[in-house]
Amino acid sequence: MKIQYLKQAFLWLLETVIIAGMITYLFEFLKPTTDFFEIITRFITATVIYQAFVLLFNKNLLDVKRDSLLALIEIYEYALIYYECKEEDLKNVLVESIDAVNPKKVFLVGHAYEQLKQLKDYLNSSNEEKMAVTFIKCRLIDFRHSYEREGHAWKNTLFLKYLK
């Protein structure tokens, strides 16, 4: 655990220094510096600009992913309710909702669209109830875990986001 923390801290520091250094270098073309204090000030400014960009980029992207996961969790929980009470109207609403999803217009995480189609297949077949309930519960566990993981991922830098 401690080694992993040190690796992540090192990657964060390396990324921040490299990117902030490049931004500082670009600032040099706009207005050349005259002393060391000005270089340090520009480096700190570049670090703040970069960290703000990383925060906004990660937070916005992850909010979209979390919204998608939350919608999937809701659909799967309704499917569990259907299997508990066998209310045909609920089944019809679920199937219609899944049919209405256009994967080109809706942001879905990973293989979520395929899992929705698989859920629809389970809903439409009456002979695999036990298997369907197990499938739904397993997907709910996966979706909830992904939802929580995405909630913490905004803290990652861009390098850590893709290296984890």
N, C-alpha and C positions, 0 to 999 in steps of 0.2 A: 504494500500500500504506500509506504513512504517513498519507494523508488518511483512508483507511478506518479506520485505527486511531484517529485523533483523533475521528472521528465516533462510533465505538463507545464510546470513553472518555467523550466528552461526553454521549452518551445514558445511559450507566451512571450518571454523576454526576448528571445531571438527574433521572433516575428515582429514584435513591437519596435525593436531597435532597427531592424532592416527597413521596415516600411516607413517609420518616422524619419530615418536617415535619408531615404529616397525623397520623401516630401520636403525635408529640409534642403536637400540638394536642389530640388526644383524651385524652392523659394529663392535660392541664391541667384537664379537667372532673372527673377523679377526685380530684386533689389539686392545688390551685393552687400555683404555684411562688412562692418568695419572693426568689430572687436569680438572677443570670445564670448562675452556676456550675451550679445545679440544672437550668436549661434545657438547657445544653450536655450535662450528664450524661444527661438524658432523651433528647436527640437522638441521642447515641451509642448508648444502649440501644435506641432505636427502630431505628436503622440495623442493629444486630446482629440484632435480632428479624426485621427484614425480610429481611436477607441469609440468615439461617437458613431462613426460609420459602421463599425462592427456591431455595436449594440443595436442600432436601427435595422441593419440588414438582417441580423440573426433574429431579432425579436419579431419583426414583421413576417418573415418567412415561417418561423415556428408557430406564430399565432394562426396562420393559415392551416398548417399541418394539424395543430391541436383542434381547430374547429372541425376539420375533416374527421379526425378520430372521434371526436365527441358525437358527431352525427352517426358514425358507424356504431358506436356504443349504444346510442339510442335505438337505432333500428334493430340491433341484435337483442336488446332487452325487451323490446316489443315482441320480437319473435319468441322469446322465452315465455312471455305472458300468453301468447297464442297457444303454445304447447301445453300450458297449464290449464287454460280454460276452454280451448277448442272453439273459440268464437270466430266464425267464418268471416264476419265483417272485418275483423282485425286482420285476418289473413289476406283478404282482398285488398285492403288499404296498403299492407306491406308489399304485396306483389306489384300493385300499381305504383307505389313509391320507387321500388327498385327499377321498374320498367321506365320510369320518368327520368332516371339518372342518365345524363349524357356525359360520358367520360372526357369528351373533348371540351366541354364547357365547365365541368365541375372538377375542382382540384381534389384528387383522391390520393392517399398515401399508399405507396407500394403496390401490392396486388389487391387492393381493396375492391376494385370493380369486379375482379374475378371472384372474390369471396362473396360479394353481393349476389352475383349470378348463381353461385353455388348455394347460397342461402335460399334463393328463389326456387332452385331445383328441389331442395329439401322441403320447402313449404308446399310445393305442388305435388310431391309424392307422399302418399299416405302410409306407405309401408316401412319407412325408415325413421320412425319417430325417435327411438332411443339414440340412434346414431346422430340424428339432427340435433337433439338436445346436447349431446356430448360435443358435437362440432361447435354449436353456438357458445357453450360455456368456455371451450378452449379459445375461441376467437375473442371472446370478451376479456379473458385473462391477457391475451396478447395485446389487444387494443388498449386496455387500461394501463398496462406496463409501458407501452409506447407513449401514451398520453403523459404519463408522469415523467418519462425520460425526456420527452420533448420540452417539458416544463423547466428542466434543469439545463438543457443544452444551450440556452441563450448566453450562458456564461462563457462558452468556449470561444476561442479566437477562430479565425478562418482556417488556420492550419489544423488546429485541434479538431475542428468540426469534421474535417475530411480524413484525418488520421486515426480517429477513434473507431 
